[in-house]
Amino acid sequence: MGLQIFALVVLGVLVAAAIWLIVIIGNIPGNMARAANHPQADAISTLAWIGLLTLGLGWFIALVWARMKPVLPTAELEQRIAALEAQLANREVQS
């Protein structure tokens, strides 16, 4: 009887350790994205958790996505776009 209780305790510890490890691994892409101030950190975190349910493919994609910074328009680019829009508006008025 004592050996069966010990086996149950060991099994419980192993299950708890497995759940803890899954939680740690599932949080890695989301934590990386938040640390890098990624604008899509919540989406990356969601994909990582869904990816764990799909045997890891989505998790790996989330990991790569967390390392990529999206190309956002800079102030200079926005100024150039505004200047081009003004030129286009002037041409439409002249027509």
DSSP file (Angstrom, degrees, kcal/mol; ACC not computed):
  #  RESIDUE AA STRUCTURE BP1 BP2  ACC     N-H-->O    O-->H-N    N-H-->O    O-->H-N    TCO  KAPPA ALPHA  PHI   PSI    X-CA   Y-CA   Z-CA
    1    1 A M     >        0   0    0      0, 0.0     4,-1.7     0, 0.0     5,-0.2   0.000 360.0 360.0 360.0 -39.4    0.0    0.0    0.0
    2    2 A G  H  >  +     0   0    0      1,-0.2     4,-2.1     2,-0.2     5,-0.1   0.865 360.0  53.0 -64.1 -37.6    2.8    2.4    0.8
    3    3 A L  H  > S+     0   0    0      1,-0.2     4,-2.1     2,-0.2    -1,-0.2   0.845 106.6  52.9 -68.4 -33.4    4.5    1.9   -2.6
    4    4 A Q  H  > S+     0   0    0      2,-0.2     4,-2.1     1,-0.2    -1,-0.2   0.883 108.9  48.9 -68.9 -39.1    1.2    2.7   -4.4
    5    5 A I  H  X S+     0   0    0     -4,-1.7     4,-2.3     2,-0.2    -2,-0.2   0.917 111.0  50.4 -65.7 -42.6    0.9    6.0   -2.5
    6    6 A F  H  X S+     0   0    0     -4,-2.1     4,-2.5     1,-0.2    -2,-0.2   0.907 109.9  50.6 -61.1 -41.6    4.5    6.9   -3.3
    7    7 A A  H  X S+     0   0    0     -4,-2.1     4,-2.5     1,-0.2    -1,-0.2   0.889 109.9  50.4 -64.2 -39.4    3.8    6.1   -7.0
    8    8 A L  H  X S+     0   0    0     -4,-2.1     4,-2.5     2,-0.2    -1,-0.2   0.895 110.6  49.2 -65.1 -39.8    0.7    8.3   -7.0
    9    9 A V  H  X S+     0   0    0     -4,-2.3     4,-2.3     2,-0.2    -2,-0.2   0.926 112.2  47.9 -65.1 -44.8    2.7   11.2   -5.4
   10   10 A V  H  X S+     0   0    0     -4,-2.5     4,-2.3     1,-0.2    -2,-0.2   0.915 112.0  50.1 -62.2 -43.1    5.5   10.8   -8.0
   11   11 A L  H  X S+     0   0    0     -4,-2.5     4,-2.4     2,-0.2    -2,-0.2   0.909 110.1  50.4 -62.1 -42.9    2.9   10.7  -10.8
   12   12 A G  H  X S+     0   0    0     -4,-2.5     4,-2.4     2,-0.2    -2,-0.2   0.898 110.5  49.3 -61.7 -41.4    1.2   13.9   -9.4
   13   13 A V  H  X S+     0   0    0     -4,-2.3     4,-2.5     2,-0.2    -2,-0.2   0.904 111.2  49.8 -65.3 -40.9    4.6   15.7   -9.3
   14   14 A L  H  X S+     0   0    0     -4,-2.3     4,-2.2     2,-0.2    -2,-0.2   0.906 111.4  48.1 -65.1 -41.2    5.4   14.6  -12.9
   15   15 A V  H  X S+     0   0    0     -4,-2.4     4,-2.3     2,-0.2    -2,-0.2   0.916 112.5  48.9 -64.6 -43.2    2.0   15.9  -14.1
   16   16 A A  H  X S+     0   0    0     -4,-2.4     4,-2.4     1,-0.2    -2,-0.2   0.901 111.7  49.4 -63.5 -40.6    2.4   19.2  -12.2
   17   17 A A  H  X S+     0   0    0     -4,-2.5     4,-2.4     2,-0.2    -1,-0.2   0.883 110.2  51.0 -66.0 -38.0    5.9   19.6  -13.7
   18   18 A A  H  X S+     0   0    0     -4,-2.2     4,-2.2     2,-0.2    -2,-0.2   0.914 111.4  47.3 -65.9 -42.4    4.6   18.8  -17.2
   19   19 A I  H  X S+     0   0    0     -4,-2.3     4,-2.2     2,-0.2    -2,-0.2   0.916 112.1  50.3 -64.6 -42.3    1.9   21.5  -16.9
   20   20 A W  H  X S+     0   0    0     -4,-2.4     4,-2.3     1,-0.2    -2,-0.2   0.911 110.8  49.5 -60.5 -43.4    4.4   24.0  -15.5
   21   21 A L  H  X S+     0   0    0     -4,-2.4     4,-2.6     1,-0.2     5,-0.2   0.889 109.4  51.3 -65.5 -39.8    6.7   23.3  -18.5
   22   22 A I  H  X S+     0   0    0     -4,-2.2     4,-2.6     2,-0.2    -1,-0.2   0.904 110.4  49.3 -63.7 -41.2    3.9   23.7  -21.0
   23   23 A V  H  X S+     0   0    0     -4,-2.2     4,-1.4     2,-0.2    -2,-0.2   0.918 112.3  47.8 -64.6 -43.1    2.9   27.1  -19.5
   24   24 A I  H  X S+     0   0    0     -4,-2.3     4,-0.6     1,-0.2     3,-0.3   0.939 115.2  44.5 -63.0 -47.0    6.5   28.3  -19.5
   25   25 A I  H >< S+     0   0    0     -4,-2.6     3,-0.9     1,-0.2    -2,-0.2   0.887 110.4  55.2 -66.5 -38.6    7.0   27.2  -23.1
   26   26 A G  H 3< S+     0   0    0     -4,-2.6     4,-0.4     1,-0.2    -1,-0.2   0.798 107.6  50.3 -64.8 -28.4    3.7   28.6  -24.2
   27   27 A N  H 3X S+     0   0    0     -4,-1.4     4,-2.7    -3,-0.3     5,-0.3   0.600  85.6  89.4 -85.3 -11.7    4.6   32.1  -22.8
   28   28 A I  H <X S+     0   0    0     -3,-0.9     4,-2.4    -4,-0.6     5,-0.2   0.930  89.1  42.3 -57.9 -54.4    8.0   32.4  -24.5
   29   29 A P  H  > S+     0   0    0      0, 0.0     4,-2.3     0, 0.0    -1,-0.2   0.915 116.7  48.4 -62.0 -40.9    6.9   34.0  -27.9
   30   30 A G  H  > S+     0   0    0     -4,-0.4     4,-2.4     1,-0.2    -2,-0.2   0.907 112.5  48.2 -63.8 -42.0    4.5   36.4  -26.1
   31   31 A N  H  X S+     0   0    0     -4,-2.7     4,-2.3     2,-0.2    -1,-0.2   0.890 111.1  50.9 -65.7 -39.2    7.1   37.4  -23.5
   32   32 A M  H  X S+     0   0    0     -4,-2.4     4,-1.5    -5,-0.3    -2,-0.2   0.919 111.5  48.0 -63.0 -42.7    9.7   38.0  -26.3
   33   33 A A  H  <>S+     0   0    0     -4,-2.3     5,-2.9     1,-0.2    -2,-0.2   0.907 112.4  48.0 -66.2 -41.8    7.3   40.2  -28.2
   34   34 A R  H ><5S+     0   0    0     -4,-2.4     3,-1.2     1,-0.2    -1,-0.2   0.882 109.3  53.6 -66.7 -37.2    6.3   42.2  -25.1
   35   35 A A  H 3<5S+     0   0    0     -4,-2.3    -1,-0.2     1,-0.3    -2,-0.2   0.827 111.5  45.9 -65.5 -31.1   10.0   42.7  -24.2
   36   36 A A  T 3<5S-     0   0    0     -4,-1.5    -1,-0.3    -5,-0.2    -2,-0.2   0.339 113.3-119.9 -91.7   6.4   10.7   44.1  -27.7
   37   37 A N  T < 5 -     0   0    0     -3,-1.2    -3,-0.2     1,-0.2    -2,-0.1   0.881  44.2-176.6  55.1  41.7    7.6   46.3  -27.6
   38   38 A H    > < -     0   0    0     -5,-2.9     3,-1.3     1,-0.1    -1,-0.2  -0.514  27.7-137.8 -69.7 132.7    6.1   44.5  -30.6
   39   39 A P  T 3  S+     0   0    0      0, 0.0     3,-0.2     0, 0.0    -1,-0.1   0.698 102.3  47.4 -67.7 -16.7    2.8   46.2  -31.6
   40   40 A Q  T 3> S+     0   0    0      1,-0.2     4,-2.1     2,-0.1     5,-0.2  -0.100  71.1 127.9-113.0  34.5    1.2   42.7  -32.2
   41   41 A A  H <> S+     0   0    0     -3,-1.3     4,-2.4     1,-0.2     5,-0.2   0.862  71.6  52.5 -62.2 -38.1    2.3   41.1  -29.0
   42   42 A D  H  > S+     0   0    0     -3,-0.2     4,-2.3     1,-0.2    -1,-0.2   0.910 110.1  48.1 -66.2 -40.5   -1.2   40.0  -28.0
   43   43 A A  H  > S+     0   0    0      2,-0.2     4,-2.5     1,-0.2    -1,-0.2   0.885 111.4  51.0 -65.9 -38.0   -1.7   38.3  -31.4
   44   44 A I  H  X S+     0   0    0     -4,-2.1     4,-2.2     2,-0.2    -2,-0.2   0.918 110.0  49.5 -64.7 -43.4    1.7   36.6  -31.1
   45   45 A S  H  X S+     0   0    0     -4,-2.4     4,-2.0     2,-0.2    -2,-0.2   0.911 111.3  49.2 -62.5 -42.5    0.8   35.3  -27.6
   46   46 A T  H  X S+     0   0    0     -4,-2.3     4,-2.5     1,-0.2     5,-0.2   0.922 110.9  49.6 -63.3 -44.1   -2.5   33.9  -28.9
   47   47 A L  H  X S+     0   0    0     -4,-2.5     4,-2.8     1,-0.2    -1,-0.2   0.876 107.9  55.1 -63.4 -36.3   -0.9   32.2  -31.8
   48   48 A A  H  X S+     0   0    0     -4,-2.2     4,-1.6     2,-0.2    -1,-0.2   0.924 110.3  44.7 -63.3 -43.3    1.7   30.6  -29.5
   49   49 A W  H  X S+     0   0    0     -4,-2.0     4,-1.1     2,-0.2    -2,-0.2   0.906 115.9  46.1 -69.0 -40.5   -1.0   29.1  -27.3
   50   50 A I  H  X S+     0   0    0     -4,-2.5     4,-1.0     1,-0.2     3,-0.3   0.888 109.1  58.0 -65.6 -36.9   -3.0   27.9  -30.3
   51   51 A G  H  <>S+     0   0    0     -4,-2.8     5,-2.7    -5,-0.2     7,-0.4   0.836  99.5  56.6 -62.6 -33.8    0.2   26.6  -31.7
   52   52 A L  H ><5S+     0   0    0     -4,-1.6     3,-1.0     1,-0.2    -1,-0.2   0.858 105.7  51.8 -65.4 -32.8    0.8   24.4  -28.7
   53   53 A L  H 3<5S+     0   0    0     -4,-1.1    -1,-0.2    -3,-0.3    -2,-0.2   0.742 105.9  55.6 -73.5 -21.9   -2.6   22.8  -29.3
   54   54 A T  T ><5S-     0   0    0     -4,-1.0     3,-0.9    -3,-0.3    -1,-0.2  -0.061 127.6 -93.8-102.3  32.6   -1.6   22.1  -32.9
   55   55 A L  T < 5S-     0   0    0     -3,-1.0    -3,-0.2     1,-0.2    -2,-0.1   0.745  76.7 -58.3  64.6  28.1    1.6   20.2  -32.0
   56   56 A G  T 3><S+     0   0    0     -5,-2.7     4,-2.2    -6,-0.1    -1,-0.2   0.215 106.4 107.2 101.1 -15.3    4.0   23.1  -32.2
   57   57 A L  H <> S+     0   0    0     -3,-0.9     4,-2.0    -6,-0.3     5,-0.2   0.952  87.9  42.8 -65.9 -48.1    3.8   24.5  -35.7
   58   58 A G  H  > S+     0   0    0     -7,-0.4     4,-2.4     1,-0.2    -1,-0.2   0.847 111.8  56.2 -64.7 -33.2    1.9   27.7  -34.7
   59   59 A W  H  > S+     0   0    0     -8,-0.3     4,-2.1     2,-0.2    -1,-0.2   0.916 107.6  48.2 -63.5 -43.4    4.1   28.1  -31.7
   60   60 A F  H  X S+     0   0    0     -4,-2.2     4,-2.0     2,-0.2    -2,-0.2   0.900 111.2  50.1 -65.1 -40.5    7.2   28.1  -34.0
   61   61 A I  H  X S+     0   0    0     -4,-2.0     4,-2.6     1,-0.2    -1,-0.2   0.902 110.2  50.8 -63.6 -40.7    5.6   30.6  -36.3
   62   62 A A  H  X S+     0   0    0     -4,-2.4     4,-2.2     2,-0.2    -2,-0.2   0.876 107.5  54.0 -63.5 -37.3    4.8   32.8  -33.3
   63   63 A L  H  X S+     0   0    0     -4,-2.1     4,-0.9     2,-0.2    -2,-0.2   0.917 111.8  43.4 -63.5 -43.6    8.4   32.6  -32.1
   64   64 A V  H >X S+     0   0    0     -4,-2.0     4,-0.8     1,-0.2     3,-0.6   0.910 113.0  52.6 -67.0 -42.4    9.6   33.8  -35.5
   65   65 A W  H >< S+     0   0    0     -4,-2.6     3,-0.7     1,-0.2    -2,-0.2   0.853 103.3  58.2 -61.9 -36.1    6.9   36.5  -35.6
   66   66 A A  H 3< S+     0   0    0     -4,-2.2    -1,-0.2     1,-0.2    -2,-0.2   0.801 105.9  49.7 -65.6 -28.3    8.0   37.8  -32.2
   67   67 A R  H << S+     0   0    0     -4,-0.9     2,-0.4    -3,-0.6    -1,-0.2   0.645  97.1  83.6 -84.9 -14.9   11.5   38.4  -33.5
   68   68 A M    <<  -     0   0    0     -4,-0.8    -4,-0.0    -3,-0.7     0, 0.0  -0.752  68.0-148.6 -94.0 132.6   10.4   40.3  -36.6
   69   69 A K        -     0   0    0     -2,-0.4     2,-0.1   -31,-0.1    -3,-0.1  -0.862  22.7-122.7 -95.5 129.3    9.6   44.0  -36.3
   70   70 A P        -     0   0    0      0, 0.0     2,-0.8     0, 0.0    -1,-0.0  -0.423  27.1-110.3 -69.1 146.7    6.9   45.2  -38.7
   71   71 A V        -     0   0    0     -2,-0.1     3,-0.0     3,-0.0     0, 0.0  -0.684  42.5-172.9 -79.9 111.0    7.9   48.0  -41.0
   72   72 A L        -     0   0    0     -2,-0.8     2,-0.1     1,-0.1    -3,-0.0  -0.803  31.8 -96.5-105.4 147.5    6.0   51.0  -39.8
   73   73 A P        -     0   0    0      0, 0.0     2,-0.1     0, 0.0    -1,-0.1  -0.367  40.3-142.0 -62.9 136.8    5.9   54.3  -41.6
   74   74 A T     >  -     0   0    0      1,-0.1     4,-2.3    -2,-0.1     5,-0.2  -0.425  26.3-102.2 -91.7 172.7    8.4   56.8  -40.3
   75   75 A A  H  > S+     0   0    0      1,-0.2     4,-2.1     2,-0.2     5,-0.2   0.890 122.4  52.8 -62.8 -39.4    7.8   60.5  -39.9
   76   76 A E  H  > S+     0   0    0      1,-0.2     4,-2.2     2,-0.2    -1,-0.2   0.919 109.3  48.3 -63.3 -43.3    9.9   61.2  -43.1
   77   77 A L  H  > S+     0   0    0      1,-0.2     4,-2.3     2,-0.2    -1,-0.2   0.899 110.1  52.1 -64.4 -40.4    7.8   58.8  -45.1
   78   78 A E  H  X S+     0   0    0     -4,-2.3     4,-2.3     1,-0.2    -1,-0.2   0.878 109.1  50.6 -63.7 -37.2    4.6   60.3  -43.8
   79   79 A Q  H  X S+     0   0    0     -4,-2.1     4,-2.3     2,-0.2    -2,-0.2   0.907 110.0  49.7 -66.2 -41.3    5.8   63.8  -44.8
   80   80 A R  H  X S+     0   0    0     -4,-2.2     4,-2.3     2,-0.2    -2,-0.2   0.900 110.9  49.5 -64.6 -39.8    6.6   62.6  -48.3
   81   81 A I  H  X S+     0   0    0     -4,-2.3     4,-2.5     2,-0.2    -2,-0.2   0.916 110.7  50.0 -64.1 -43.1    3.2   61.0  -48.6
   82   82 A A  H  X S+     0   0    0     -4,-2.3     4,-2.1     1,-0.2    -2,-0.2   0.897 110.7  50.0 -62.7 -40.2    1.5   64.3  -47.4
   83   83 A A  H  X S+     0   0    0     -4,-2.3     4,-2.3     2,-0.2    -1,-0.2   0.913 111.5  48.1 -65.1 -42.4    3.6   66.3  -50.0
   84   84 A L  H  X S+     0   0    0     -4,-2.3     4,-2.4     1,-0.2    -2,-0.2   0.887 110.8  51.1 -65.7 -38.5    2.6   63.9  -52.8
   85   85 A E  H  X S+     0   0    0     -4,-2.5     4,-2.3     2,-0.2    -1,-0.2   0.884 109.5  50.8 -65.2 -37.3   -1.1   64.1  -51.8
   86   86 A A  H  X S+     0   0    0     -4,-2.1     4,-2.2     2,-0.2    -2,-0.2   0.914 110.4  49.2 -65.6 -42.2   -0.9   67.9  -51.8
   87   87 A Q  H  X S+     0   0    0     -4,-2.3     4,-2.1     1,-0.2    -2,-0.2   0.912 111.6  49.3 -62.7 -41.8    0.6   67.9  -55.3
   88   88 A L  H  X S+     0   0    0     -4,-2.4     4,-2.0     1,-0.2    -2,-0.2   0.897 110.0  50.5 -64.3 -40.6   -2.1   65.5  -56.5
   89   89 A A  H  X S+     0   0    0     -4,-2.3     4,-1.8     1,-0.2    -1,-0.2   0.895 109.6  51.6 -64.0 -39.6   -4.8   67.8  -55.0
   90   90 A N  H  X S+     0   0    0     -4,-2.2     4,-2.0     1,-0.2    -2,-0.2   0.894 109.5  49.6 -64.0 -40.5   -3.2   70.8  -56.7
   91   91 A R  H  X S+     0   0    0     -4,-2.1     4,-1.3     1,-0.2    -1,-0.2   0.870 109.6  51.3 -67.3 -36.2   -3.3   69.0  -60.1
   92   92 A E  H  < S+     0   0    0     -4,-2.0    -1,-0.2     1,-0.2    -2,-0.2   0.868 109.7  49.8 -69.1 -34.8   -6.9   68.0  -59.6
   93   93 A V  H  < S+     0   0    0     -4,-1.8    -2,-0.2     1,-0.2    -1,-0.2   0.885 109.9  51.2 -69.0 -38.7   -7.8   71.7  -58.9
   94   94 A Q  H  <        0   0    0     -4,-2.0    -1,-0.2     1,-0.2    -2,-0.2   0.765 360.0 360.0 -71.3 -25.1   -6.0   72.9  -62.0
   95   95 A S     <        0   0    0     -4,-1.3    -1,-0.2    -5,-0.1    -2,-0.2   0.484 360.0 360.0 -74.1 360.0   -7.8   70.4  -64.3
